[in-house]
């Protein structure tokens, strides 16, 4: 099993009502928990510390993040 991150590109539909963001090809059946993290400022760096066999999914609601 590879430890390299996989990027699932989402999609957006736009009409007069606004935007609908979606990713219909993403299989979320293995997800057990969802966390939302909000940093106080852009200078804070976070690292995900977890067991090596656990899987983690990340999504930027606003802004961006870098997976190293």
PDB file of N, CA, C, O and CB in Angstrom:
ATOM      1  N   UNK A   1       0.840  -1.189   0.000  1.00  0.00           N
ATOM      2  CA  UNK A   1       0.000   0.000   0.000  1.00  0.00           C
ATOM      3  C   UNK A   1       0.881   1.247   0.000  1.00  0.00           C
ATOM      4  O   UNK A   1       1.826   1.342   0.783  1.00  0.00           O
ATOM      5  CB  UNK A   1      -0.954   0.001   1.221  1.00  0.00           C
ATOM      6  N   UNK A   2       0.579   2.180  -0.858  1.00  0.00           N
ATOM      7  CA  UNK A   2       1.361   3.405  -0.987  1.00  0.00           C
ATOM      8  C   UNK A   2       0.944   4.420   0.075  1.00  0.00           C
ATOM      9  O   UNK A   2      -0.234   4.535   0.413  1.00  0.00           O
ATOM     10  CB  UNK A   2       1.196   4.005  -2.395  1.00  0.00           C
ATOM     11  N   UNK A   3       1.929   5.153   0.595  1.00  0.00           N
ATOM     12  CA  UNK A   3       1.646   6.229   1.543  1.00  0.00           C
ATOM     13  C   UNK A   3       1.538   7.582   0.865  1.00  0.00           C
ATOM     14  O   UNK A   3       1.381   8.606   1.529  1.00  0.00           O
ATOM     15  CB  UNK A   3       2.717   6.279   2.605  1.00  0.00           C
ATOM     16  N   UNK A   4       1.624   7.586  -0.473  1.00  0.00           N
ATOM     17  CA  UNK A   4       1.532   8.844  -1.201  1.00  0.00           C
ATOM     18  C   UNK A   4       0.095   9.345  -1.204  1.00  0.00           C
ATOM     19  O   UNK A   4      -0.833   8.546  -1.327  1.00  0.00           O
ATOM     20  CB  UNK A   4       2.046   8.677  -2.639  1.00  0.00           C
ATOM     21  N   UNK A   5      -0.107  10.657  -1.071  1.00  0.00           N
ATOM     22  CA  UNK A   5      -1.471  11.195  -1.104  1.00  0.00           C
ATOM     23  C   UNK A   5      -2.093  11.057  -2.485  1.00  0.00           C
ATOM     24  O   UNK A   5      -1.407  11.130  -3.505  1.00  0.00           O
ATOM     25  CB  UNK A   5      -1.474  12.661  -0.681  1.00  0.00           C
ATOM     26  N   UNK A   6      -3.394  10.857  -2.496  1.00  0.00           N
ATOM     27  CA  UNK A   6      -4.175  10.805  -3.731  1.00  0.00           C
ATOM     28  C   UNK A   6      -5.065  12.042  -3.746  1.00  0.00           C
ATOM     29  O   UNK A   6      -5.776  12.306  -2.776  1.00  0.00           O
ATOM     30  CB  UNK A   6      -5.028   9.471  -3.834  1.00  0.00           C
ATOM     31  N   UNK A   7      -5.031  12.786  -4.817  1.00  0.00           N
ATOM     32  CA  UNK A   7      -5.856  13.987  -4.923  1.00  0.00           C
ATOM     33  C   UNK A   7      -7.085  13.670  -5.754  1.00  0.00           C
ATOM     34  O   UNK A   7      -6.973  13.280  -6.916  1.00  0.00           O
ATOM     35  CB  UNK A   7      -5.058  15.164  -5.546  1.00  0.00           C
ATOM     36  N   UNK A   8      -8.251  13.837  -5.163  1.00  0.00           N
ATOM     37  CA  UNK A   8      -9.525  13.649  -5.853  1.00  0.00           C
ATOM     38  C   UNK A   8     -10.061  15.026  -6.219  1.00  0.00           C
ATOM     39  O   UNK A   8     -10.513  15.777  -5.354  1.00  0.00           O
ATOM     40  CB  UNK A   8     -10.552  12.854  -4.967  1.00  0.00           C
ATOM     41  N   UNK A   9     -10.007  15.345  -7.490  1.00  0.00           N
ATOM     42  CA  UNK A   9     -10.476  16.658  -7.933  1.00  0.00           C
ATOM     43  C   UNK A   9     -12.000  16.668  -7.964  1.00  0.00           C
ATOM     44  O   UNK A   9     -12.628  15.793  -8.561  1.00  0.00           O
ATOM     45  CB  UNK A   9      -9.897  17.014  -9.330  1.00  0.00           C
ATOM     46  N   UNK A  10     -12.578  17.660  -7.319  1.00  0.00           N
ATOM     47  CA  UNK A  10     -14.022  17.809  -7.304  1.00  0.00           C
ATOM     48  C   UNK A  10     -14.523  18.607  -8.494  1.00  0.00           C
ATOM     49  O   UNK A  10     -13.757  18.967  -9.388  1.00  0.00           O
ATOM     50  CB  UNK A  10     -14.461  18.467  -6.023  1.00  0.00           C
ATOM     51  N   UNK A  11     -15.786  18.871  -8.491  1.00  0.00           N
ATOM     52  CA  UNK A  11     -16.440  19.582  -9.582  1.00  0.00           C
ATOM     53  C   UNK A  11     -17.353  20.653  -9.004  1.00  0.00           C
ATOM     54  O   UNK A  11     -17.644  20.657  -7.808  1.00  0.00           O
ATOM     55  CB  UNK A  11     -17.238  18.607 -10.483  1.00  0.00           C
ATOM     56  N   UNK A  12     -17.798  21.556  -9.860  1.00  0.00           N
ATOM     57  CA  UNK A  12     -18.715  22.607  -9.429  1.00  0.00           C
ATOM     58  C   UNK A  12     -19.720  22.885 -10.542  1.00  0.00           C
ATOM     59  O   UNK A  12     -19.360  22.943 -11.718  1.00  0.00           O
ATOM     60  CB  UNK A  12     -17.941  23.901  -9.048  1.00  0.00           C
ATOM     61  N   UNK A  13     -20.960  23.053 -10.163  1.00  0.00           N
ATOM     62  CA  UNK A  13     -22.005  23.529 -11.072  1.00  0.00           C
ATOM     63  C   UNK A  13     -22.424  24.910 -10.598  1.00  0.00           C
ATOM     64  O   UNK A  13     -22.654  25.124  -9.408  1.00  0.00           O
ATOM     65  CB  UNK A  13     -23.235  22.543 -11.118  1.00  0.00           C
ATOM     66  N   UNK A  14     -22.522  25.837 -11.524  1.00  0.00           N
ATOM     67  CA  UNK A  14     -22.866  27.218 -11.194  1.00  0.00           C
ATOM     68  C   UNK A  14     -24.109  27.624 -11.973  1.00  0.00           C
ATOM     69  O   UNK A  14     -24.198  27.404 -13.181  1.00  0.00           O
ATOM     70  CB  UNK A  14     -21.685  28.178 -11.503  1.00  0.00           C
ATOM     71  N   UNK A  15     -25.064  28.217 -11.270  1.00  0.00           N
ATOM     72  CA  UNK A  15     -26.229  28.798 -11.932  1.00  0.00           C
ATOM     73  C   UNK A  15     -26.622  30.064 -11.186  1.00  0.00           C
ATOM     74  O   UNK A  15     -25.867  30.537 -10.337  1.00  0.00           O
ATOM     75  CB  UNK A  15     -27.419  27.785 -11.985  1.00  0.00           C
ATOM     76  N   UNK A  16     -27.780  30.614 -11.483  1.00  0.00           N
ATOM     77  CA  UNK A  16     -28.196  31.895 -10.881  1.00  0.00           C
ATOM     78  C   UNK A  16     -28.379  31.818  -9.367  1.00  0.00           C
ATOM     79  O   UNK A  16     -28.361  32.846  -8.690  1.00  0.00           O
ATOM     80  CB  UNK A  16     -29.488  32.361 -11.513  1.00  0.00           C
ATOM     81  N   UNK A  17     -28.557  30.607  -8.831  1.00  0.00           N
ATOM     82  CA  UNK A  17     -28.744  30.442  -7.385  1.00  0.00           C
ATOM     83  C   UNK A  17     -27.434  30.394  -6.619  1.00  0.00           C
ATOM     84  O   UNK A  17     -27.411  30.647  -5.415  1.00  0.00           O
ATOM     85  CB  UNK A  17     -29.523  29.186  -7.108  1.00  0.00           C
ATOM     86  N   UNK A  18     -26.330  30.070  -7.311  1.00  0.00           N
ATOM     87  CA  UNK A  18     -25.041  29.972  -6.637  1.00  0.00           C
ATOM     88  C   UNK A  18     -24.234  28.804  -7.166  1.00  0.00           C
ATOM     89  O   UNK A  18     -24.339  28.442  -8.338  1.00  0.00           O
ATOM     90  CB  UNK A  18     -25.234  29.833  -5.137  1.00  0.00           C
ATOM     91  N   UNK A  19     -23.415  28.209  -6.283  1.00  0.00           N
ATOM     92  CA  UNK A  19     -22.501  27.134  -6.673  1.00  0.00           C
ATOM     93  C   UNK A  19     -22.814  25.861  -5.891  1.00  0.00           C
ATOM     94  O   UNK A  19     -23.163  25.906  -4.711  1.00  0.00           O
ATOM     95  CB  UNK A  19     -21.034  27.556  -6.443  1.00  0.00           C
ATOM     96  N   UNK A  20     -22.683  24.747  -6.564  1.00  0.00           N
ATOM     97  CA  UNK A  20     -22.819  23.433  -5.942  1.00  0.00           C
ATOM     98  C   UNK A  20     -21.516  22.685  -6.192  1.00  0.00           C
ATOM     99  O   UNK A  20     -21.188  22.363  -7.334  1.00  0.00           O
ATOM    100  CB  UNK A  20     -24.063  22.639  -6.510  1.00  0.00           C
ATOM    101  N   UNK A  21     -20.772  22.408  -5.116  1.00  0.00           N
ATOM    102  CA  UNK A  21     -19.515  21.672  -5.217  1.00  0.00           C
ATOM    103  C   UNK A  21     -19.787  20.206  -4.928  1.00  0.00           C
ATOM    104  O   UNK A  21     -20.533  19.887  -4.002  1.00  0.00           O
ATOM    105  CB  UNK A  21     -18.444  22.244  -4.240  1.00  0.00           C
ATOM    106  N   UNK A  22     -19.192  19.307  -5.709  1.00  0.00           N
ATOM    107  CA  UNK A  22     -19.452  17.877  -5.507  1.00  0.00           C
ATOM    108  C   UNK A  22     -18.294  17.037  -6.032  1.00  0.00           C
ATOM    109  O   UNK A  22     -17.471  17.506  -6.818  1.00  0.00           O
ATOM    110  CB  UNK A  22     -20.761  17.463  -6.201  1.00  0.00           C
ATOM    111  N   UNK A  23     -18.247  15.796  -5.584  1.00  0.00           N
ATOM    112  CA  UNK A  23     -17.292  14.811  -6.080  1.00  0.00           C
ATOM    113  C   UNK A  23     -17.990  13.459  -6.049  1.00  0.00           C
ATOM    114  O   UNK A  23     -17.878  12.722  -5.070  1.00  0.00           O
ATOM    115  CB  UNK A  23     -15.964  14.797  -5.225  1.00  0.00           C
ATOM    116  N   UNK A  24     -18.696  13.139  -7.098  1.00  0.00           N
ATOM    117  CA  UNK A  24     -19.487  11.910  -7.138  1.00  0.00           C
ATOM    118  C   UNK A  24     -18.648  10.651  -7.289  1.00  0.00           C
ATOM    119  O   UNK A  24     -19.161   9.552  -7.077  1.00  0.00           O
ATOM    120  CB  UNK A  24     -20.468  11.983  -8.261  1.00  0.00           C
ATOM    121  N   UNK A  25     -17.369  10.773  -7.650  1.00  0.00           N
ATOM    122  CA  UNK A  25     -16.531   9.596  -7.830  1.00  0.00           C
ATOM    123  C   UNK A  25     -15.773   9.211  -6.561  1.00  0.00           C
ATOM    124  O   UNK A  25     -15.123   8.166  -6.533  1.00  0.00           O
ATOM    125  CB  UNK A  25     -15.554   9.835  -8.950  1.00  0.00           C
ATOM    126  N   UNK A  26     -15.841  10.031  -5.511  1.00  0.00           N
ATOM    127  CA  UNK A  26     -15.129   9.760  -4.267  1.00  0.00           C
ATOM    128  C   UNK A  26     -15.918   8.772  -3.425  1.00  0.00           C
ATOM    129  O   UNK A  26     -17.085   9.009  -3.114  1.00  0.00           O
ATOM    130  CB  UNK A  26     -14.881  11.063  -3.480  1.00  0.00           C
ATOM    131  N   UNK A  27     -15.283   7.659  -3.053  1.00  0.00           N
ATOM    132  CA  UNK A  27     -15.923   6.638  -2.210  1.00  0.00           C
ATOM    133  C   UNK A  27     -15.638   6.971  -0.750  1.00  0.00           C
ATOM    134  O   UNK A  27     -14.500   6.846  -0.299  1.00  0.00           O
ATOM    135  CB  UNK A  27     -15.409   5.193  -2.565  1.00  0.00           C
ATOM    136  N   UNK A  28     -16.647   7.389  -0.017  1.00  0.00           N
ATOM    137  CA  UNK A  28     -16.482   7.781   1.382  1.00  0.00           C
ATOM    138  C   UNK A  28     -16.908   6.688   2.361  1.00  0.00           C
ATOM    139  O   UNK A  28     -17.084   6.971   3.546  1.00  0.00           O
ATOM    140  CB  UNK A  28     -17.273   9.035   1.657  1.00  0.00           C
ATOM    141  N   UNK A  29     -17.075   5.464   1.904  1.00  0.00           N
ATOM    142  CA  UNK A  29     -17.571   4.398   2.777  1.00  0.00           C
ATOM    143  C   UNK A  29     -16.595   4.036   3.898  1.00  0.00           C
ATOM    144  O   UNK A  29     -17.020   3.498   4.920  1.00  0.00           O
ATOM    145  CB  UNK A  29     -17.868   3.167   1.956  1.00  0.00           C
ATOM    146  N   UNK A  30     -15.285   4.320   3.732  1.00  0.00           N
ATOM    147  CA  UNK A  30     -14.303   4.003   4.772  1.00  0.00           C
ATOM    148  C   UNK A  30     -14.147   5.109   5.817  1.00  0.00           C
ATOM    149  O   UNK A  30     -13.431   4.927   6.802  1.00  0.00           O
ATOM    150  CB  UNK A  30     -12.967   3.728   4.137  1.00  0.00           C
ATOM    151  N   UNK A  31     -14.801   6.243   5.617  1.00  0.00           N
ATOM    152  CA  UNK A  31     -14.632   7.369   6.537  1.00  0.00           C
ATOM    153  C   UNK A  31     -15.432   7.116   7.812  1.00  0.00           C
ATOM    154  O   UNK A  31     -16.628   6.828   7.774  1.00  0.00           O
ATOM    155  CB  UNK A  31     -15.077   8.700   5.871  1.00  0.00           C
ATOM    156  N   UNK A  32     -14.729   7.233   8.948  1.00  0.00           N
ATOM    157  CA  UNK A  32     -15.370   7.027  10.251  1.00  0.00           C
ATOM    158  C   UNK A  32     -15.610   8.336  10.988  1.00  0.00           C
ATOM    159  O   UNK A  32     -16.566   8.450  11.755  1.00  0.00           O
ATOM    160  CB  UNK A  32     -14.522   6.111  11.109  1.00  0.00           C
ATOM    161  N   UNK A  33     -14.746   9.327  10.762  1.00  0.00           N
ATOM    162  CA  UNK A  33     -14.853  10.607  11.450  1.00  0.00           C
ATOM    163  C   UNK A  33     -14.535  11.745  10.473  1.00  0.00           C
ATOM    164  O   UNK A  33     -13.792  11.566   9.509  1.00  0.00           O
ATOM    165  CB  UNK A  33     -13.901  10.652  12.675  1.00  0.00           C
ATOM    166  N   UNK A  34     -15.108  12.902  10.743  1.00  0.00           N
ATOM    167  CA  UNK A  34     -14.811  14.101   9.961  1.00  0.00           C
ATOM    168  C   UNK A  34     -14.456  15.206  10.958  1.00  0.00           C
ATOM    169  O   UNK A  34     -15.179  15.446  11.925  1.00  0.00           O
ATOM    170  CB  UNK A  34     -16.036  14.518   9.035  1.00  0.00           C
ATOM    171  N   UNK A  35     -13.332  15.869  10.703  1.00  0.00           N
ATOM    172  CA  UNK A  35     -12.884  16.974  11.552  1.00  0.00           C
ATOM    173  C   UNK A  35     -12.835  18.241  10.712  1.00  0.00           C
ATOM    174  O   UNK A  35     -12.484  18.206   9.533  1.00  0.00           O
ATOM    175  CB  UNK A  35     -11.489  16.674  12.189  1.00  0.00           C
ATOM    176  N   UNK A  36     -13.189  19.353  11.328  1.00  0.00           N
ATOM    177  CA  UNK A  36     -13.023  20.660  10.704  1.00  0.00           C
ATOM    178  C   UNK A  36     -12.042  21.435  11.575  1.00  0.00           C
ATOM    179  O   UNK A  36     -12.273  21.618  12.771  1.00  0.00           O
ATOM    180  CB  UNK A  36     -14.405  21.426  10.550  1.00  0.00           C
ATOM    181  N   UNK A  37     -10.945  21.890  10.970  1.00  0.00           N
ATOM    182  CA  UNK A  37      -9.896  22.606  11.687  1.00  0.00           C
ATOM    183  C   UNK A  37      -9.866  24.039  11.183  1.00  0.00           C
ATOM    184  O   UNK A  37      -9.848  24.285   9.977  1.00  0.00           O
ATOM    185  CB  UNK A  37      -8.508  21.917  11.503  1.00  0.00           C
ATOM    186  N   UNK A  38      -9.861  24.979  12.114  1.00  0.00           N
ATOM    187  CA  UNK A  38      -9.772  26.394  11.753  1.00  0.00           C
ATOM    188  C   UNK A  38      -8.605  27.008  12.519  1.00  0.00           C
ATOM    189  O   UNK A  38      -8.655  27.128  13.743  1.00  0.00           O
ATOM    190  CB  UNK A  38     -11.114  27.151  12.064  1.00  0.00           C
ATOM    191  N   UNK A  39      -7.556  27.396  11.798  1.00  0.00           N
ATOM    192  CA  UNK A  39      -6.405  28.037  12.434  1.00  0.00           C
ATOM    193  C   UNK A  39      -6.715  29.490  12.738  1.00  0.00           C
ATOM    194  O   UNK A  39      -7.518  30.126  12.055  1.00  0.00           O
ATOM    195  CB  UNK A  39      -5.159  27.934  11.541  1.00  0.00           C
ATOM    196  N   UNK A  40      -6.063  30.008  13.776  1.00  0.00           N
ATOM    197  CA  UNK A  40      -6.259  31.413  14.134  1.00  0.00           C
ATOM    198  C   UNK A  40      -5.631  32.354  13.122  1.00  0.00           C
ATOM    199  O   UNK A  40      -6.116  33.470  12.936  1.00  0.00           O
ATOM    200  CB  UNK A  40      -5.685  31.687  15.506  1.00  0.00           C
ATOM    201  N   UNK A  41      -4.540  31.918  12.453  1.00  0.00           N
ATOM    202  CA  UNK A  41      -3.912  32.739  11.421  1.00  0.00           C
ATOM    203  C   UNK A  41      -3.149  31.836  10.454  1.00  0.00           C
ATOM    204  O   UNK A  41      -3.021  30.634  10.687  1.00  0.00           O
ATOM    205  CB  UNK A  41      -2.963  33.800  12.053  1.00  0.00           C
ATOM    206  N   UNK A  42      -2.644  32.421   9.371  1.00  0.00           N
ATOM    207  CA  UNK A  42      -1.964  31.652   8.324  1.00  0.00           C
ATOM    208  C   UNK A  42      -0.557  31.218   8.699  1.00  0.00           C
ATOM    209  O   UNK A  42       0.043  30.425   7.974  1.00  0.00           O
ATOM    210  CB  UNK A  42      -1.905  32.456   7.068  1.00  0.00           C
ATOM    211  N   UNK A  43      -0.012  31.707   9.798  1.00  0.00           N
ATOM    212  CA  UNK A  43       1.348  31.350  10.197  1.00  0.00           C
ATOM    213  C   UNK A  43       1.403  30.012  10.938  1.00  0.00           C
ATOM    214  O   UNK A  43       2.473  29.417  11.063  1.00  0.00           O
ATOM    215  CB  UNK A  43       1.934  32.446  11.072  1.00  0.00           C
ATOM    216  N   UNK A  44       0.283  29.548  11.419  1.00  0.00           N
ATOM    217  CA  UNK A  44       0.234  28.287  12.161  1.00  0.00           C
ATOM    218  C   UNK A  44       0.351  27.123  11.190  1.00  0.00           C
ATOM    219  O   UNK A  44      -0.370  27.053  10.195  1.00  0.00           O
ATOM    220  CB  UNK A  44      -1.073  28.177  12.990  1.00  0.00           C
ATOM    221  N   UNK A  45       1.272  26.208  11.494  1.00  0.00           N
ATOM    222  CA  UNK A  45       1.425  24.992  10.693  1.00  0.00           C
ATOM    223  C   UNK A  45       0.959  23.815  11.532  1.00  0.00           C
ATOM    224  O   UNK A  45       1.248  23.737  12.726  1.00  0.00           O
ATOM    225  CB  UNK A  45       2.908  24.796  10.219  1.00  0.00           C
ATOM    226  N   UNK A  46       0.245  22.912  10.908  1.00  0.00           N
ATOM    227  CA  UNK A  46      -0.255  21.738  11.618  1.00  0.00           C
ATOM    228  C   UNK A  46       0.297  20.489  10.964  1.00  0.00           C
ATOM    229  O   UNK A  46       0.528  20.446   9.756  1.00  0.00           O
ATOM    230  CB  UNK A  46      -1.801  21.709  11.633  1.00  0.00           C
ATOM    231  N   UNK A  47       0.500  19.490  11.773  1.00  0.00           N
ATOM    232  CA  UNK A  47       0.904  18.191  11.266  1.00  0.00           C
ATOM    233  C   UNK A  47      -0.082  17.153  11.755  1.00  0.00           C
ATOM    234  O   UNK A  47      -0.525  17.208  12.902  1.00  0.00           O
ATOM    235  CB  UNK A  47       2.344  17.839  11.704  1.00  0.00           C
ATOM    236  N   UNK A  48      -0.430  16.211  10.902  1.00  0.00           N
ATOM    237  CA  UNK A  48      -1.370  15.167  11.302  1.00  0.00           C
ATOM    238  C   UNK A  48      -0.574  14.023  11.901  1.00  0.00           C
ATOM    239  O   UNK A  48       0.216  13.382  11.209  1.00  0.00           O
ATOM    240  CB  UNK A  48      -2.237  14.680  10.095  1.00  0.00           C
ATOM    241  N   UNK A  49      -0.777  13.769  13.172  1.00  0.00           N
ATOM    242  CA  UNK A  49      -0.070  12.692  13.854  1.00  0.00           C
ATOM    243  C   UNK A  49      -1.078  11.585  14.106  1.00  0.00           C
ATOM    244  O   UNK A  49      -2.042  11.762  14.851  1.00  0.00           O
ATOM    245  CB  UNK A  49       0.595  13.182  15.194  1.00  0.00           C
ATOM    246  N   UNK A  50      -0.849  10.462  13.487  1.00  0.00           N
ATOM    247  CA  UNK A  50      -1.755   9.335  13.655  1.00  0.00           C
ATOM    248  C   UNK A  50      -1.034   8.041  13.362  1.00  0.00           C
ATOM    249  O   UNK A  50       0.110   8.037  12.907  1.00  0.00           O
ATOM    250  CB  UNK A  50      -2.979   9.479  12.752  1.00  0.00           C
ATOM    251  N   UNK A  51      -1.696   6.976  13.620  1.00  0.00           N
ATOM    252  CA  UNK A  51      -1.124   5.666  13.365  1.00  0.00           C
ATOM    253  C   UNK A  51      -0.931   5.467  11.867  1.00  0.00           C
ATOM    254  O   UNK A  51      -1.750   5.927  11.072  1.00  0.00           O
ATOM    255  CB  UNK A  51      -2.018   4.561  13.948  1.00  0.00           C
ATOM    256  N   UNK A  52       0.140   4.789  11.473  1.00  0.00           N
ATOM    257  CA  UNK A  52       0.478   4.660  10.058  1.00  0.00           C
ATOM    258  C   UNK A  52      -0.569   3.912   9.247  1.00  0.00           C
ATOM    259  O   UNK A  52      -0.663   4.125   8.038  1.00  0.00           O
ATOM    260  CB  UNK A  52       1.793   3.966   9.918  1.00  0.00           C
ATOM    261  N   UNK A  53      -1.352   3.053   9.863  1.00  0.00           N
ATOM    262  CA  UNK A  53      -2.322   2.295   9.073  1.00  0.00           C
ATOM    263  C   UNK A  53      -3.638   3.037   8.900  1.00  0.00           C
ATOM    264  O   UNK A  53      -4.495   2.604   8.130  1.00  0.00           O
ATOM    265  CB  UNK A  53      -2.580   0.953   9.718  1.00  0.00           C
ATOM    266  N   UNK A  54      -3.811   4.155   9.610  1.00  0.00           N
ATOM    267  CA  UNK A  54      -5.054   4.911   9.474  1.00  0.00           C
ATOM    268  C   UNK A  54      -5.045   5.721   8.184  1.00  0.00           C
ATOM    269  O   UNK A  54      -3.995   6.182   7.735  1.00  0.00           O
ATOM    270  CB  UNK A  54      -5.261   5.837  10.684  1.00  0.00           C
ATOM    271  N   UNK A  55      -6.208   5.886   7.601  1.00  0.00           N
ATOM    272  CA  UNK A  55      -6.361   6.716   6.409  1.00  0.00           C
ATOM    273  C   UNK A  55      -6.905   8.068   6.843  1.00  0.00           C
ATOM    274  O   UNK A  55      -7.681   8.154   7.794  1.00  0.00           O
ATOM    275  CB  UNK A  55      -7.302   6.040   5.356  1.00  0.00           C
ATOM    276  N   UNK A  56      -6.500   9.119   6.147  1.00  0.00           N
ATOM    277  CA  UNK A  56      -6.978  10.469   6.453  1.00  0.00           C
ATOM    278  C   UNK A  56      -7.407  11.151   5.166  1.00  0.00           C
ATOM    279  O   UNK A  56      -6.738  11.045   4.137  1.00  0.00           O
ATOM    280  CB  UNK A  56      -5.884  11.303   7.177  1.00  0.00           C
ATOM    281  N   UNK A  57      -8.521  11.845   5.236  1.00  0.00           N
ATOM    282  CA  UNK A  57      -9.015  12.633   4.116  1.00  0.00           C
ATOM    283  C   UNK A  57      -9.041  14.081   4.563  1.00  0.00           C
ATOM    284  O   UNK A  57      -9.421  14.378   5.696  1.00  0.00           O
ATOM    285  CB  UNK A  57     -10.432  12.152   3.641  1.00  0.00           C
ATOM    286  N   UNK A  58      -8.641  14.984   3.679  1.00  0.00           N
ATOM    287  CA  UNK A  58      -8.641  16.409   3.969  1.00  0.00           C
ATOM    288  C   UNK A  58      -9.349  17.145   2.859  1.00  0.00           C
ATOM    289  O   UNK A  58      -9.263  16.766   1.691  1.00  0.00           O
ATOM    290  CB  UNK A  58      -7.210  16.941   4.146  1.00  0.00           C
ATOM    291  N   UNK A  59     -10.050  18.199   3.228  1.00  0.00           N
ATOM    292  CA  UNK A  59     -10.712  19.047   2.253  1.00  0.00           C
ATOM    293  C   UNK A  59     -10.635  20.482   2.742  1.00  0.00           C
ATOM    294  O   UNK A  59     -10.936  20.765   3.901  1.00  0.00           O
ATOM    295  CB  UNK A  59     -12.187  18.607   2.026  1.00  0.00           C
ATOM    296  N   UNK A  60     -10.236  21.378   1.869  1.00  0.00           N
ATOM    297  CA  UNK A  60     -10.183  22.794   2.227  1.00  0.00           C
ATOM    298  C   UNK A  60     -11.547  23.415   1.970  1.00  0.00           C
ATOM    299  O   UNK A  60     -12.003  23.468   0.827  1.00  0.00           O
ATOM    300  CB  UNK A  60      -9.073  23.538   1.426  1.00  0.00           C
ATOM    301  N   UNK A  61     -12.194  23.883   3.022  1.00  0.00           N
ATOM    302  CA  UNK A  61     -13.472  24.575   2.876  1.00  0.00           C
ATOM    303  C   UNK A  61     -13.223  25.992   2.375  1.00  0.00           C
ATOM    304  O   UNK A  61     -13.970  26.523   1.553  1.00  0.00           O
ATOM    305  CB  UNK A  61     -14.251  24.596   4.220  1.00  0.00           C
ATOM    306  N   UNK A  62     -12.150  26.589   2.894  1.00  0.00           N
ATOM    307  CA  UNK A  62     -11.758  27.936   2.476  1.00  0.00           C
ATOM    308  C   UNK A  62     -10.236  27.987   2.512  1.00  0.00           C
ATOM    309  O   UNK A  62      -9.631  27.638   3.526  1.00  0.00           O
ATOM    310  CB  UNK A  62     -12.399  29.053   3.401  1.00  0.00           C
ATOM    311  N   UNK A  63      -9.623  28.408   1.441  1.00  0.00           N
ATOM    312  CA  UNK A  63      -8.167  28.462   1.401  1.00  0.00           C
ATOM    313  C   UNK A  63      -7.576  27.204   0.801  1.00  0.00           C
ATOM    314  O   UNK A  63      -8.173  26.601  -0.091  1.00  0.00           O
ATOM    315  CB  UNK A  63      -7.611  28.677   2.788  1.00  0.00           C
ATOM    316  N   UNK A  64      -6.407  26.799   1.283  1.00  0.00           N
ATOM    317  CA  UNK A  64      -5.692  25.667   0.711  1.00  0.00           C
ATOM    318  C   UNK A  64      -4.845  24.989   1.786  1.00  0.00           C
ATOM    319  O   UNK A  64      -4.671  25.525   2.881  1.00  0.00           O
ATOM    320  CB  UNK A  64      -4.808  26.121  -0.472  1.00  0.00           C
ATOM    321  N   UNK A  65      -4.329  23.826   1.469  1.00  0.00           N
ATOM    322  CA  UNK A  65      -3.396  23.141   2.339  1.00  0.00           C
ATOM    323  C   UNK A  65      -2.388  22.387   1.513  1.00  0.00           C
ATOM    324  O   UNK A  65      -2.607  22.133   0.328  1.00  0.00           O
ATOM    325  CB  UNK A  65      -4.123  22.199   3.288  1.00  0.00           C
ATOM    326  N   UNK A  66      -1.289  22.030   2.132  1.00  0.00           N
ATOM    327  CA  UNK A  66      -0.217  21.315   1.442  1.00  0.00           C
ATOM    328  C   UNK A  66      -0.021  19.978   2.135  1.00  0.00           C
ATOM    329  O   UNK A  66       0.112  19.926   3.357  1.00  0.00           O
ATOM    330  CB  UNK A  66       1.113  22.143   1.427  1.00  0.00           C
ATOM    331  N   UNK A  67      -0.002  18.896   1.364  1.00  0.00           N
ATOM    332  CA  UNK A  67       0.246  17.560   1.893  1.00  0.00           C
ATOM    333  C   UNK A  67       1.700  17.224   1.595  1.00  0.00           C
ATOM    334  O   UNK A  67       2.119  17.226   0.437  1.00  0.00           O
ATOM    335  CB  UNK A  67      -0.735  16.491   1.272  1.00  0.00           C
ATOM    336  N   UNK A  68       2.463  16.937   2.632  1.00  0.00           N
ATOM    337  CA  UNK A  68       3.885  16.607   2.461  1.00  0.00           C
ATOM    338  C   UNK A  68       4.127  15.132   2.721  1.00  0.00           C
ATOM    339  O   UNK A  68       5.263  14.667   2.625  1.00  0.00           O
ATOM    340  CB  UNK A  68       4.758  17.456   3.398  1.00  0.00           C
TER     341      UNK A  68
END
